[in-house]
C-alpha cells in the first residue's frame, strides 16, 4: 500500500495507522503530490471508490502509547524519553496549537525536538521531500535522543507526541532509522491535558475558546509544565 497526500504529516499519520493496524507493507511517497506533479506523472479527477475486502491482520500494540501508558512512564527518565515535536510556542505553553483546545503546556520531562509540521524545514526540505535521516539523527543526538549501545534501539524508549499528525512523521523517521523501541502517543497533548464531558447545554460558541457542540473541556489534572525555551 502506498500512501500520499499534499501534506507529509497527513500521509505519515495514515502510514502509522496502517502499520498499527498490522498492514505489513506500507510505503510513503516522498515529496507528496507536489513532487509527483513536478515530475510530470499523470493525475486524474475521477473518484475511485474502495472495494470491500477481507483483512486478517492484527494490531501491533508496540506502535502506540496510550494515555495510561504515558502516565505510567513519563517520570521514568532513565528508561523513557518524551519527544515533543510541536511548535516552540506550544511546548512553552504560550498557545495550545489547536483552535478547539483550551489547555496549554507540555508533559513534564518532554524534550523539544523542533516542530515537525509541514511548514518547518527541520523535518522536510524546501521542496517538500524528507530531510536526510542523518540530519534528523544529528538533531536528535544533540538533544540526548541517542543510540549508543544497540543500533536497533534508542538508549531510552522514545514516545513521540504532538496532537497525532506531526508526531507520526517523527515516528516515521525513527522507524526508518531502524529503531524498535519507539511509540507514537496518538492522543497527544489533548489526551494528556483535557477531559471531555458530555454537556448538551454547552453549544459551540465562537466567543468561547474550545467550545464544541454538546461537550465541555475540563483540565485532566495530569501534571504539565510551561516555559523552558
Buried (B, 14 or more C-beta within 10 A) or exposed (E): EEBBBEBBBBBBBBBBBBBBBEBEEBEBBEBBBBBBEEEEEEEEEEEEEEEEEEEEEEEEEEBBBBBEBBBEBBEEEEEBBBBBBBBEBBBBBBEBBBEBBBBBBBBEBBBBBBBBBBEBEBBBEEEBBBBEEEEBBEBBEEEEBBBEEEEEBBBBBBBBBBBBBBBBBBBBBBBEBEBEBBBBBBBBBBBBBBEBEEBEEBEEEEEEEBBBEEBBBEEBEBBBBEEEE
